C-alpha cells in the first residue's frame, strides 16, 4: 500500500498516478475522507477514554450525594466510549479497504499510456535473416515435436488445454536452464531458494495479486490457500511481520518454483505450443533494500536479466513499460522481450519491477536504521521463465535440418551437447 502521508500531503500526485494507470481517480478522495473520519474518530475515542479514567478516579473520593451523579455520568460515558470505539473501528476498516484498492504511485518517468505505449530503451543481438540462409523457420512446437521434446497432445489429454509434457531433451533443457540461471544468480550473490507453491491469503494480498490479477489466480477454497503465479509471492512474504537490521541489507534471493496462472482473458491468444500455459517453472530474483537504494537496485536486476539473455544468444529489446500496463505493486517496470522469428515480433521473456515500499507496508516488513524503524523497499525480476525461454531458444537457434544449436552457457548442464537433434519417429 502507499504511504498515507504522501496521500495527505500530495493527493494530486496520487490522483495523477491513478489517472496514468487508467484507474478510478475518485478512489483517492474517498480514501482521504475515510482517513479523516478514522483520525477524528480516534481523537474522539481518546478524549472520551481520558475523561472516563479521570471520572474513575473521582468516584471513590466523592461524597454519597456526588457519587450517585458521578456514577450516572460514568454510565453515559461508557456508552459514548463504546460508540466512539465502534466508529473508530468502522472508519479504520473502510480506510484500509480503500487503501488496498489503490495501486502503487507510478514513477514520474514512466511513459503514460496502455499496453502498446511502451518506450524501447535498448536493442541487443542480430535478428537472423532465414530467407538469406535459404530456409523457412519452423515454430517452436514443430521443432519441439521433431526433437521429441514437447508433447502437447498428451498434456491436453491428461490435464486440459494449455498443459504439456516436456520429455527427453525437452526435460533436460528445462533442467539446464534452471541450473544455469541459479548458478548465475548465486555467483551474483543471491541466496537460492525453493519456495512453497501454496500460500495463505495474507501473502497473496500482501504482494498485490488479489486485486487486478485475481482472475488469474488459482484458489483452493477448502484450504483457503492460493497457488502462486510466481515465487515473488512467497519471497516477498518470507520476512512478513519482521524488522530487518539495516546492515543486513540488501537481502537478495533467487527463488525456483512452479508457477500457476489461469490466463483469464486470453481465450484464443497464444494457444499453440508452450508460450502461454497454465503451469511453468521459473527462477525469480527478489531484493529487499533501503528505499533510497531501490532505483539503483532496479537497474542492477535489469543488468542481470540482460546478462542472462546475452549468454543465451537471443536477440532482444528492453522496454520501459507504460503506466496502464503496470501491475498494482509496481511503480516502474522494465521488460526484456526476445525476438520470436515465426511471430515476427518481440515477446516478453523477463521483467523486473520496483515496488518501493508498497509490498513492505502490506506485509509489515520493516528495517531498523539506528533508532528509526521504517518500511523498506522490495523489487523482483524474472531471470528465467522456462517455457518462454525454450520457445525463444528453439526458434532462434534452429538449423536447416531441424537441429537446434545449444548456447555455451547451457552445455555443461547438457552433457556438453552442442546440438539438439531430431529423433527418429
Buried (B, 14 or more C-beta within 10 A) or exposed (E): BBBBEEBBEEBEBBBBBBBBBEBEEEBBEBBBBBBEBBBEBBEBBEEBBEBBEEBEEEEEEBEEEEBEEBEEBBEEBEEBBEBBBEBBEBBBEBBEEBBBBBBBBBBEEBBBBEEEBBEEEEBBBEEBEBEEEEEEBBBBBBBBBBBBBBBBEEBEEEEEEBBBBBBBBBEBBBBBBBBBBBBBBEEBEBEBBEBBBBBBEBBBBBBBBBBBBBEBBBBEEEEEBBBBBBBBBBBBBBBBEEEBEBEEBBBBBBBBBBBBBBBEEEEEEBEEBBBBBBBBBBBBBBBBBBBEBBBEBBEBBBEBBBBBBBBBBBBBBBBBBBBBBBBBBBBBBBBBBBBBBBBEEBBBBBBBBBBBBBBBBBBBBBBBBEEEEBBBBBBBBBBBBBBBBBBBBBBBBBBEEBBBEBBEBBBEBBEEBEEBBBEEE
